Amino acid sequence: MLFITNRTPRQSPRTRVDRAIGFDIENNTVSNSVYFCRRNDKDDYTEMGSQGFMGAIRESDYQQILIYIHGFSNLPESDIFPRALKLQEMFDAAEQKLTLVIPLIWPCDADVGVVKDYWDDQKSADMSAFAFARVMEKFMAWRNSAANEPETAPCLKRINMLAHSMGNRVLRETLVNWNRYDLASGVPLLFRNTFLVAADIVNESLTVGQPGELIAHASRNVAVYFASDDLALRASKVSNLKNKVASRRLGHTGPEDMDNTPRNVYAIDCDDFNNQYDMPTGHSYFLTDDKGQPGAVFQHILKCIQLGRVFPDDENRRMSILKG
């Protein structure tokens, strides 16, 4: 499995293509560098370098890419890779060679204590945005530099984004930093579909004029999956109140004001099944259902990737209740 990370390596921070590379999960220092890698097996990783990594994507038989940004308090081997591998398994079972899953791994904390973890991870999420903005810039530079070279033709695969929980904060801040420091006229339309699942950001984030509006600018479609009884986001709200941040979360209510949200944003209520899929918190409901089969959110994501439409039967529909 290919992956990108800004975790600090045990080895030299200088990139060396084809070297074995490892990461200390007890060290959640945010690196300014990014590492383009391949996971060969558990705790067995090889650094590829950005050119080799992007070349491997281009040469892959898969038609589309899904970049997966994980949530808070997730560690690579215990949480992130198992979920990414499960996603890959489900996509392959549904349609061979359709979607290649690539995790984007940022340095969560391994501390004991949810509240301490939460605030440490918020800081890591914000600081990781600088590194991942460089990933966006590297991709655009690579794609543009290859445009006139037939033997290294640019990658024309469609790119989709799945951000879960605090991964939505990473995505939002990455686009903010990329726009602020590297772009002259706004973010480009880069993603075919962006899926925001149980988003741990304020529910005004996607409103016109707010920082999250850039997610809509960078995407053809933005699907927001939310559930009012997501217990993990209730704990998130309590943690934010402790630090005098009083706002409902996007993953609880969907967008605050759909009339003042870009027209390519769609709200999908998952309240009917989220707790059945992920007992007892109802937070990670984008994988399998309570019988171990691909769940309603995954099936909806799959259809969006296949068709390029969120509600293909009604082009004017922007809100829906998803049934499990």
C-alpha positions as CSV (number, residue, x, y, z in Angstrom):
1,M,0.0,0.0,0.0
2,L,1.3,3.5,-0.9
3,F,1.1,6.2,1.8
4,I,2.3,9.7,2.5
5,T,3.3,10.9,6.0
6,N,4.8,13.8,7.9
7,R,5.7,11.7,10.9
8,T,9.3,12.1,12.0
9,P,11.4,9.1,10.8
10,R,13.8,7.2,13.1
11,Q,16.4,7.6,10.4
12,S,17.8,10.8,8.8
13,P,15.2,13.3,7.8
14,R,16.8,13.6,4.4
15,T,15.0,11.7,1.7
16,R,16.8,8.6,0.3
17,V,14.9,6.7,-2.4
18,D,14.5,2.9,-1.8
19,R,15.8,3.0,1.9
20,A,14.0,1.2,4.7
21,I,12.2,3.8,6.8
22,G,10.5,3.6,10.2
23,F,8.5,5.8,12.5
24,D,8.4,5.9,16.3
25,I,4.7,6.1,17.3
26,E,5.7,7.6,20.6
27,N,7.1,10.6,18.8
28,N,4.3,12.9,17.5
29,T,6.6,15.7,16.5
30,V,5.3,17.3,13.3
31,S,7.9,17.1,10.6
32,N,8.2,19.9,8.0
33,S,9.2,17.2,5.5
34,V,6.9,14.7,3.9
35,Y,7.8,11.1,3.1
36,F,6.3,9.2,0.1
37,C,6.4,5.5,1.0
38,R,5.2,2.0,0.3
39,R,4.0,-0.3,3.1
40,N,5.4,-3.8,2.3
41,D,4.1,-5.5,5.5
42,K,3.4,-4.6,9.1
43,D,6.1,-2.1,10.3
44,D,8.0,-2.6,7.0
45,Y,8.1,0.5,4.9
46,T,10.2,1.7,1.9
47,E,10.7,5.4,1.0
48,M,10.0,6.0,-2.7
49,G,10.5,9.7,-3.1
50,S,7.9,12.0,-4.7
51,Q,8.8,11.2,-8.3
52,G,8.8,7.5,-7.8
53,F,5.6,7.6,-5.8
54,M,3.7,9.7,-8.4
55,G,5.1,7.6,-11.2
56,A,3.7,4.5,-9.4
57,I,0.3,6.1,-9.2
58,R,0.4,7.0,-12.9
59,E,1.5,3.4,-13.9
60,S,-1.1,1.8,-11.7
61,D,-4.0,-0.1,-13.3
62,Y,-6.5,1.6,-11.0
63,Q,-8.8,4.2,-12.7
64,Q,-9.2,6.6,-9.7
65,I,-7.4,7.5,-6.5
66,L,-9.0,7.9,-3.0
67,I,-6.8,9.8,-0.5
68,Y,-7.8,8.9,3.0
69,I,-7.1,11.3,5.9
70,H,-7.7,9.7,9.3
71,G,-9.0,11.1,12.5
72,F,-7.5,11.9,15.9
73,S,-5.8,9.4,18.1
74,N,-5.2,7.0,15.2
75,L,-1.9,5.2,14.9
76,P,-0.6,3.6,11.7
77,E,-0.6,-0.1,12.4
78,S,-3.4,-0.3,14.9
79,D,-5.9,2.0,13.2
80,I,-5.0,3.6,9.9
81,F,-3.6,0.8,7.8
82,P,-6.3,-1.7,8.8
83,R,-9.0,0.8,7.8
84,A,-7.3,1.7,4.6
85,L,-6.8,-2.0,3.7
86,K,-10.5,-2.7,4.5
87,L,-11.5,0.2,2.2
88,Q,-9.3,-1.2,-0.5
89,E,-10.7,-4.7,-0.1
90,M,-14.3,-3.4,-0.3
91,F,-13.6,-1.2,-3.4
92,D,-11.9,-4.2,-5.1
93,A,-14.8,-6.5,-4.3
94,A,-17.3,-4.0,-5.7
95,E,-15.3,-3.2,-8.9
96,Q,-11.8,-4.4,-9.7
97,K,-9.2,-1.7,-10.5
98,L,-11.6,1.2,-9.9
99,T,-10.2,2.9,-6.8
100,L,-6.7,2.9,-5.3
101,V,-6.7,3.9,-1.6
102,I,-3.8,6.0,-0.3
103,P,-3.6,7.0,3.3
104,L,-2.3,10.5,4.3
105,I,-0.9,10.0,7.8
106,W,-0.3,12.8,10.2
107,P,1.2,12.4,13.7
108,C,-1.5,11.6,16.2
109,D,-0.5,11.3,19.9
110,A,-0.2,8.0,21.7
111,D,-0.8,9.6,25.2
112,V,-3.3,8.2,27.6
113,G,-6.3,10.5,28.2
114,V,-8.8,11.5,25.6
115,V,-8.8,15.3,26.3
116,K,-5.0,15.6,26.3
117,D,-4.9,13.5,23.1
118,Y,-7.6,15.7,21.6
119,W,-5.7,19.0,22.1
120,D,-2.3,17.6,21.2
121,D,-3.9,16.2,18.0
122,Q,-5.6,19.5,17.1
123,K,-2.2,21.2,17.2
124,S,-0.6,18.4,15.1
125,A,-3.5,18.7,12.6
126,D,-2.9,22.4,12.2
127,M,0.9,22.2,12.0
128,S,0.6,19.3,9.5
129,A,-1.2,21.5,7.1
130,F,2.1,23.2,6.1
131,A,3.7,19.9,5.2
132,F,0.7,18.6,3.2
133,A,0.4,21.9,1.3
134,R,3.8,21.0,0.0
135,V,2.3,17.6,-1.2
136,M,-0.3,19.5,-3.2
137,E,2.4,21.8,-4.6
138,K,4.6,18.9,-5.5
139,F,1.8,17.1,-7.3
140,M,0.9,20.2,-9.3
141,A,4.5,20.9,-10.2
142,W,5.0,17.2,-11.3
143,R,1.8,17.2,-13.4
144,N,2.6,20.5,-15.1
145,S,6.3,19.6,-15.8
146,A,5.3,16.4,-17.5
147,A,2.6,17.9,-19.7
148,N,4.8,18.2,-22.8
149,E,6.7,15.0,-22.4
150,P,4.9,12.0,-24.0
151,E,7.1,9.4,-22.3
152,T,6.2,10.9,-18.9
153,A,2.6,12.0,-19.6
154,P,0.8,13.5,-16.6
155,C,-1.4,11.4,-14.4
156,L,-5.0,11.8,-15.7
157,K,-6.5,9.6,-13.0
158,R,-9.4,11.2,-11.1
159,I,-8.6,12.0,-7.5
160,N,-11.1,11.7,-4.6
161,M,-10.7,12.7,-1.0
162,L,-12.1,11.0,2.2
163,A,-11.5,12.9,5.4
164,H,-12.7,11.4,8.7
165,S,-13.2,13.2,12.0
166,M,-10.2,15.5,12.7
167,G,-8.8,14.6,9.3
168,N,-11.3,17.3,8.0
169,R,-9.3,19.9,10.0
170,V,-6.1,18.7,8.3
171,L,-7.8,19.0,4.9
172,R,-9.2,22.4,5.6
173,E,-6.0,23.9,6.9
174,T,-3.9,22.3,4.2
175,L,-6.0,24.1,1.5
176,V,-5.8,27.3,3.5
177,N,-2.0,27.2,3.7
178,W,-1.6,26.1,0.1
179,N,-3.8,29.0,-1.0
180,R,-2.0,31.5,1.2
181,Y,1.6,30.7,0.4
182,D,1.7,29.0,-3.0
183,L,-1.3,30.1,-5.2
184,A,-2.0,33.3,-6.9
185,S,-5.7,33.0,-7.8
186,G,-7.4,30.4,-5.5
187,V,-7.1,26.6,-5.3
188,P,-7.5,24.6,-8.5
189,L,-10.3,22.1,-9.1
190,L,-8.3,19.0,-8.0
191,F,-10.8,16.5,-6.5
192,R,-13.7,14.8,-8.2
193,N,-15.4,14.0,-5.0
194,T,-14.6,15.0,-1.4
195,F,-16.2,13.0,1.3
196,L,-16.4,14.6,4.8
197,V,-17.3,11.9,7.3
198,A,-18.1,12.7,11.0
199,A,-16.2,16.0,10.4
200,D,-14.7,17.4,13.6
201,I,-14.8,21.0,12.5
202,V,-17.3,23.7,13.3
203,N,-20.5,23.5,11.3
204,E,-20.0,26.9,9.8
205,S,-16.8,25.8,8.1
206,L,-18.1,25.4,4.6
207,T,-20.1,28.6,4.6
208,V,-19.2,31.2,2.0
209,G,-16.4,33.3,3.3
210,Q,-15.2,30.7,5.9
211,P,-11.9,28.8,5.5
212,G,-13.6,25.5,4.6
213,E,-15.1,27.1,1.5
214,L,-11.8,26.2,-0.2
215,I,-12.8,22.5,0.1
216,A,-15.8,23.2,-2.2
217,H,-13.6,25.2,-4.6
218,A,-11.1,22.3,-4.9
219,S,-13.9,19.7,-5.5
220,R,-16.5,18.9,-8.0
221,N,-18.7,17.5,-5.3
222,V,-18.5,17.7,-1.5
223,A,-20.6,15.1,0.4
224,V,-21.0,15.8,4.2
225,Y,-22.0,12.7,6.2
226,F,-23.3,13.5,9.7
227,A,-25.2,12.0,12.7
228,S,-26.6,13.9,15.7
229,D,-25.8,11.0,18.1
230,D,-22.1,10.7,17.2
231,L,-20.8,10.3,20.8
232,A,-17.2,11.0,19.8
233,L,-18.2,14.4,18.5
234,R,-20.1,15.1,21.7
235,A,-16.9,14.5,23.5
236,S,-15.2,16.8,21.0
237,K,-17.7,19.5,21.7
238,V,-17.1,19.2,25.5
239,S,-13.4,19.4,24.9
240,N,-13.8,22.6,22.8
241,L,-16.1,24.1,25.4
242,K,-13.4,23.6,28.0
243,N,-11.3,25.9,25.9
244,K,-14.1,28.3,25.3
245,V,-14.9,27.3,21.7
246,A,-18.7,27.0,21.6
247,S,-19.9,25.7,18.2
248,R,-21.6,22.6,17.0
249,R,-19.6,20.2,14.8
250,L,-20.1,19.7,11.1
251,G,-20.3,15.9,11.7
252,H,-23.2,16.4,14.1
253,T,-25.5,18.7,12.1
254,G,-24.2,19.0,8.6
255,P,-23.6,22.5,7.2
256,E,-25.0,25.3,9.4
257,D,-26.7,27.1,6.6
258,M,-27.2,25.3,3.3
259,D,-28.5,28.5,1.6
260,N,-25.1,30.2,2.3
261,T,-23.0,27.1,1.4
262,P,-21.5,26.5,-2.1
263,R,-24.0,24.7,-4.4
264,N,-21.7,21.7,-4.8
265,V,-22.0,20.8,-1.1
266,Y,-24.4,18.0,-0.2
267,A,-25.6,17.0,3.3
268,I,-26.3,13.3,4.1
269,D,-27.9,12.4,7.4
270,C,-26.7,9.1,8.7
271,D,-28.5,9.2,12.1
272,D,-30.5,6.0,11.4
273,F,-27.6,3.6,11.5
274,N,-24.3,5.2,12.7
275,N,-24.5,3.6,16.1
276,Q,-25.4,0.2,14.7
277,Y,-22.3,0.3,12.5
278,D,-19.9,1.5,15.2
279,M,-21.0,0.6,18.7
280,P,-21.1,2.5,21.0
281,T,-19.7,5.8,19.7
282,G,-21.3,5.9,16.2
283,H,-18.3,7.7,14.8
284,S,-16.5,5.4,12.3
285,Y,-19.5,4.4,10.3
286,F,-18.0,4.6,6.8
287,L,-16.9,1.0,6.6
288,T,-19.1,-2.1,7.2
289,D,-22.5,-2.5,8.7
290,D,-23.4,-4.5,11.8
291,K,-23.3,-7.7,9.7
292,G,-19.8,-7.0,8.4
293,Q,-21.0,-6.1,4.9
294,P,-20.2,-2.8,3.1
295,G,-22.4,-0.2,4.8
296,A,-24.7,2.5,3.4
297,V,-22.0,5.3,3.6
298,F,-19.5,3.1,1.7
299,Q,-22.1,2.2,-0.9
300,H,-22.9,5.9,-1.4
301,I,-19.2,6.8,-1.7
302,L,-18.8,4.0,-4.2
303,K,-21.6,5.3,-6.3
304,C,-20.3,8.8,-6.2
305,I,-16.9,7.6,-7.4
306,Q,-18.5,5.5,-10.2
307,L,-20.9,8.1,-11.4
308,G,-19.4,11.5,-10.4
309,R,-22.7,12.5,-9.0
310,V,-23.9,12.7,-5.4
311,F,-27.6,12.4,-6.2
312,P,-27.7,11.2,-9.8
313,D,-31.5,10.9,-10.0
314,D,-32.1,14.5,-8.9
315,E,-29.5,17.1,-9.9
316,N,-31.2,19.8,-7.7
317,R,-31.2,17.7,-4.5
318,R,-28.8,18.8,-1.8
319,M,-29.9,17.0,1.3
320,S,-30.9,13.4,2.0
321,I,-31.5,10.9,4.8
322,L,-29.4,7.8,4.2
323,K,-31.0,4.5,5.3
324,G,-28.9,1.7,6.6
